[in-house]
């Protein structure tokens, strides 16, 4: 009986500590910023920036994490509070199905944060990569390759110079379109 009482008191103490910690912490916002991955790699890594929006004097902390890849169909979605940079972000949803993108043109403002929610509905591997020209002269951003059905989020900054650029699937180059920066 004495052991049960001690265990019960420890549990109550732990719950009280957790509850106190949950109520005194300011909200945090996590943004995944993936790094480019070479063709053929199925996993990607990135960094997560955690910002304390309540205390501007606190310096943002960056920690390493693994990019989130979710299987479709999703049963629930957690939507974080938008950070100040996400408020100015341009969010695009693009699907790959039957070896074709559902968009042939993506338009974003110059220097904007671009959030690509890419859904691969095929069982084949696909990605979305952004280049300065169809000749692939320079890479703007190269999203990680995923085999579907899955969804992945890519985040990058659009070029500062307005113009017509190019996007494609690196695995299937016939899947492509225009990336227009205004």
ZIPE-V922870 format. One record per pair of residues at least 6 apart in sequence whose ideal C-beta (glycine too) atoms are under 7 Angstrom apart, sorted by sequence separation. I is the first residue (numbers start at 1). J is the second residue. If there is no record, write none. Layout:
i={I;I}
j={J;J}
//
This chain:
i={52;108;120;132;146;159;169;37;94;95;131;168;94;131;132;144;168;35;51;94;131;167;34;35;50;118;130;166;167;35;49;50;130;143;34;116;129;166;167;33;49;50;129;141;166;32;33;92;129;164;165;47;48;128;141;32;33;127;164;165;31;47;48;127;30;31;47;90;127;163;46;90;126;127;140;162;30;125;126;162;45;46;125;28;29;45;90;92;94;125;159;28;44;89;99;124;158;28;29;88;89;90;91;92;93;94;95;96;97;98;123;88;96;97;118;123;140;145;26;27;89;91;95;96;120;122;128;145;86;116;121;26;85;120;121;26;120;96;120;51;119;134;34;118;132;133;94;117;118;131;32;130;131;32;117;118;116;130;115;116;129;128;129;115;128;129;113;114;127;114;126;127;113;114;127;126;111;112;125;126;72;111;110;109;110;111;130;30;108;110;29;110;29;31;110;27;29;31;106;106;110;105;110;96;99;104;105;106;107;108;109;101;103;104;106;100;105;107;99;101;67;69;72;71;72;71;72;96;70;69;70;69;44;41;42;41;36;40;42;36;39;37;37;34;34;32;34;33;32;31;39}
j={58;114;126;138;152;165;175;44;101;102;138;175;102;139;140;152;176;44;60;103;140;176;44;45;60;128;140;176;177;46;60;61;141;154;46;128;141;178;179;46;62;63;142;154;179;46;47;106;143;178;179;62;63;143;156;48;49;143;180;181;48;64;65;144;48;49;65;108;145;181;65;109;145;146;159;181;50;145;146;182;66;67;146;50;51;67;112;114;116;147;181;51;67;112;122;147;181;52;53;112;113;114;115;116;117;118;119;120;121;122;147;113;121;122;143;148;165;170;52;53;115;117;121;122;146;148;154;171;113;143;148;54;113;148;149;55;149;126;150;83;151;166;67;151;165;166;128;151;152;165;67;165;166;68;153;154;153;167;153;154;167;167;168;155;169;170;155;156;169;157;169;170;157;158;171;171;157;158;171;172;119;158;158;158;159;160;179;80;158;160;80;161;81;83;162;81;83;86;167;177;181;177;182;169;172;177;178;179;180;181;182;175;177;178;180;175;180;182;175;177;144;146;149;149;150;150;151;175;150;150;151;152;144;144;145;145;141;145;147;142;145;144;145;144;154;153;155;155;155;155;170}
//
